[in-house]
């Protein structure tokens, strides 16, 4: 458990999202992961992010684990009932996956199977309590397990979200800590000032906060996020910087690298690199750090 050891030692951890394929050809996923194997501490495997159907997080994590790479398997409330969620968690730990990240999951109406029915048999706090129960040796029905799993448990926190009360977010985070969460991944961060109101209320030496650094792909993407994504703040100056650059893609990778460096200097526990299908850009981001 390299990730847990880094957290326990107070060292800066580098996570990177690695989307499983929409199909069974895992060659691209594997080659992208192998290129940064020694520089990334663990790969976060999303569970069909944005409700787009693709290979499951469990499948993607098992494939990378089989190649000697540590993973964080995402598990969400959207697609499975409490029986299936517990079964997947037991299967994951039995296959050597020791890190999980619990999320709610986007509604299917946002994805490519909008006719699908949401499950949401249990909510996020119930899922977290279920994970804790499994680690205590019992399932949600109170029946004893033949061998209990051991997980490093993560979840999300809306640190830096526009228009949200920092006090309310800290309260939600405290509830998750009480339910067994050991680290938190935030939405994409482009400006440290956006997270300062939240961080004034949190001791980052005791609470593992992992901001997401999102690789922008274009000026249009930056403008879209600025105007339409409520929990992400992008400044006018950053838009101007990208607009004035003759090589906008290279400038975006430079911005991502600079943000990672800034977060490390600020004393955060780590960073989560999200490239949204541009995983081949991970080496370029990491080599600038």
C-alpha positions in Angstrom: 0.0 0.0 0.0 2.4 2.7 -1.3 -0.3 5.4 -1.1 -1.1 4.7 2.5 2.6 4.7 3.4 3.0 8.1 1.8 0.1 9.5 3.7 1.3 8.0 6.9 4.8 9.5 6.3 3.4 12.9 5.4 4.8 12.7 1.9 3.3 14.3 -1.2 1.3 11.7 -3.2 0.7 11.9 -6.9 -2.5 10.3 -8.1 -3.7 10.2 -11.7 -7.1 9.3 -13.2 -7.0 6.5 -15.7 -10.3 5.9 -17.6 -11.0 2.3 -18.5 -11.9 1.8 -22.2 -15.3 1.8 -23.7 -14.7 -1.8 -24.9 -12.2 -4.5 -24.1 -9.1 -3.1 -25.8 -7.0 -2.1 -22.8 -3.8 -1.5 -24.7 -4.0 2.3 -24.6 -4.9 2.4 -20.9 -2.0 0.1 -20.1 0.6 1.9 -22.2 -0.4 5.3 -20.8 -0.2 4.0 -17.2 3.1 2.2 -17.8 4.7 5.4 -19.1 4.3 7.1 -15.7 4.3 4.0 -13.5 7.3 5.2 -11.4 6.0 8.7 -11.0 2.4 8.1 -10.1 1.7 6.6 -6.7 -1.7 5.3 -7.5 -4.2 5.4 -10.4 -7.7 6.5 -9.7 -10.1 4.4 -11.8 -13.4 6.2 -12.3 -16.6 4.3 -12.2 -18.2 5.3 -15.5 -17.7 9.1 -14.9 -20.4 11.4 -16.3 -22.6 8.3 -16.4 -21.0 7.1 -19.7 -21.0 3.4 -20.0 -17.5 1.8 -20.2 -15.5 -0.9 -18.5 -16.1 -0.9 -14.7 -13.8 0.6 -12.2 -13.3 -2.9 -10.7 -12.3 -4.3 -14.1 -9.9 -1.4 -14.9 -8.3 -1.6 -11.4 -7.8 -5.3 -11.6 -6.0 -5.0 -14.9 -3.6 -2.3 -13.7 -3.0 -4.1 -10.4 -2.1 -7.2 -12.4 0.7 -5.2 -14.0 2.1 -4.1 -10.6 0.4 -0.7 -10.4 -1.5 0.5 -7.3 -5.0 1.7 -7.9 -7.9 3.6 -6.2 -11.1 1.9 -7.2 -14.1 4.3 -7.4 -17.4 2.9 -6.2 -20.7 4.8 -6.5 -24.3 4.6 -5.4 -25.8 5.1 -8.8 -25.6 1.7 -10.5 -25.8 -1.0 -7.9 -27.8 -2.0 -4.9 -26.3 -2.7 -1.5 -25.8 -6.4 -2.3 -23.8 -5.7 -5.5 -21.8 -2.9 -3.9 -20.7 -5.1 -1.0 -19.9 -8.0 -3.4 -17.7 -5.7 -5.6 -15.9 -4.4 -2.6 -15.1 -7.9 -1.4 -14.0 -9.0 -4.9 -11.8 -6.0 -5.1 -10.0 -6.6 -1.9 -9.7 -10.3 -2.6 -7.9 -9.3 -5.9 -5.4 -7.1 -4.0 -7.2 -3.7 -4.4 -6.7 -1.9 -1.1 -7.8 1.7 -1.9 -11.4 2.7 -2.6 -13.1 6.0 -3.3 -16.8 6.3 -2.5 -18.8 8.8 -4.6 -22.5 9.4 -5.3 -22.3 9.1 -9.1 -23.8 11.4 -11.8 -27.4 10.9 -12.8 -27.8 8.7 -16.0 -29.5 11.6 -17.7 -26.1 13.2 -18.2 -24.6 10.1 -19.9 -25.0 8.1 -23.1 -27.6 5.7 -21.7 -30.1 8.3 -20.5 -32.9 5.7 -20.5 -31.2 3.9 -17.6 -32.8 3.9 -14.2 -30.7 5.1 -11.3 -30.4 2.7 -8.4 -29.3 4.8 -5.4 -30.4 2.0 -3.0 -28.1 3.6 -0.4 -26.7 7.1 -0.2 -23.0 8.0 0.2 -22.9 8.0 4.0 -24.6 4.6 4.0 -22.1 3.3 1.5 -19.2 4.6 3.7 -20.7 3.0 6.7 -21.1 -0.3 4.8 -17.4 -0.2 3.9 -16.6 0.4 7.6 -18.9 -2.5 8.5 -17.2 -4.9 6.0 -13.8 -4.0 7.6 -15.3 -4.8 11.0 -16.2 -8.2 9.6 -19.9 -8.0 9.0 -22.1 -7.2 6.0 -25.0 -4.8 6.0 -27.3 -7.5 7.2 -25.2 -8.1 10.2 -23.9 -11.4 9.0 -20.2 -12.3 9.8 -17.8 -12.5 6.9 -15.3 -15.2 6.3 -12.3 -12.8 6.3 -12.7 -9.0 6.5 -11.3 -6.6 3.8 -8.9 -3.8 4.6 -9.2 -0.5 2.7 -7.7 3.0 2.6 -11.0 4.8 2.1 -11.4 8.1 0.2 -14.3 10.3 -0.8 -15.0 13.8 -2.2 -15.2 17.2 -0.7 -16.4 20.4 -2.5 -13.5 22.5 -1.2 -13.4 25.8 -3.2 -16.8 25.4 -4.7 -18.4 28.7 -5.8 -21.4 29.9 -3.7 -21.2 27.1 -1.2 -20.8 27.6 2.5 -17.3 26.5 3.7 -18.8 25.7 7.1 -21.4 23.3 5.5 -18.7 21.6 3.5 -16.5 21.1 6.6 -19.6 19.7 8.4 -20.2 17.2 5.6 -16.5 16.3 5.6 -16.6 15.6 9.3 -19.5 13.3 8.8 -17.5 11.3 6.2 -14.5 11.2 8.5 -16.7 9.7 11.2 -17.8 7.1 8.7 -14.2 6.1 8.0 -12.9 8.3 5.2 -9.1 8.8 5.4 -8.6 11.1 2.4 -10.6 13.5 0.3 -10.3 14.5 -3.4 -11.6 17.9 -4.4 -13.0 19.2 -7.7 -10.5 20.7 -10.1 -8.6 23.7 -8.7 -7.1 26.4 -10.9 -6.7 29.2 -8.3 -5.5 28.7 -4.7 -7.5 31.7 -3.5 -10.7 29.7 -4.3 -9.9 27.1 -1.7 -8.6 29.5 1.1 -12.0 30.0 2.8 -12.4 26.3 3.2 -8.8 25.7 4.2 -9.0 28.2 7.0 -11.4 25.8 8.7 -9.3 22.6 8.1 -5.9 21.5 9.4 -4.3 20.0 6.4 -1.6 18.4 8.6 -4.3 16.2 10.0 -6.8 15.9 7.1 -5.6 14.5 3.8 -7.0 16.9 1.1 -6.1 16.0 -2.5 -7.0 18.7 -4.9 -7.7 17.7 -8.5 -5.6 19.4 -11.2 -7.5 19.2 -14.4 -5.7 19.5 -17.8 -7.5 22.0 -19.9 -7.6 21.0 -23.6 -8.4 24.3 -25.2 -9.5 27.8 -24.6 -13.1 26.8 -25.4 -13.0 24.2 -22.6 -11.7 26.7 -20.1 -14.4 29.2 -21.0 -17.1 26.5 -20.8 -16.0 25.5 -17.3 -15.7 29.2 -16.2 -19.3 29.8 -17.3 -21.1 26.5 -16.6 -19.4 24.5 -13.9 -20.5 25.7 -10.4 -17.9 24.0 -8.3 -14.8 25.1 -10.3 -13.4 28.6 -10.4 -11.3 29.9 -13.4 -10.1 33.5 -13.3 -10.2 35.9 -16.2 -6.4 36.2 -16.0 -6.1 32.4 -16.7 -8.4 32.7 -19.7 -6.3 35.6 -21.0 -3.1 33.6 -20.5 -4.3 30.8 -22.6 -5.8 33.1 -25.2 -2.5 34.9 -25.7 -0.4 31.8 -26.0 0.7 30.7 -29.5 0.6 27.1 -28.4 -2.5 26.7 -26.3 -2.1 23.0 -25.6 1.4 23.4 -24.3 0.4 26.3 -22.2 -2.4 24.2 -20.7 0.1 21.5 -19.7 2.3 24.2 -18.2 -0.6 25.5 -16.2 -1.3 22.0 -14.8 2.3 21.5 -13.8 2.5 24.9 -12.1 -0.6 24.1 -10.1 0.9 20.8 -8.9 4.0 22.6 -7.8 2.0 25.3 -6.0 -0.1 22.7 -4.1 3.0 20.9 -3.0 4.4 24.1 -1.6 1.1 24.9 0.2 1.4 21.7 2.2 -1.4 19.6 0.7 -1.1 15.8 1.0 -1.1 15.2 -2.7 -2.7 15.9 -6.1 -5.0 14.1 -8.4 -4.2 14.6 -12.1 -7.3 14.4 -14.4 -6.7 14.5 -18.1 -10.1 13.4 -19.5 -8.9 11.1 -22.2 -5.5 12.8 -22.7 -3.6 10.4 -20.4 -0.8 10.5 -23.0 -0.1 14.1 -21.7 0.7 12.8 -18.1 4.5 12.5 -18.8 4.7 16.1 -20.1 2.9 17.4 -17.0 5.0 15.4 -14.6 8.4 16.2 -16.2 7.8 19.9 -15.5 7.2 19.4 -11.8 
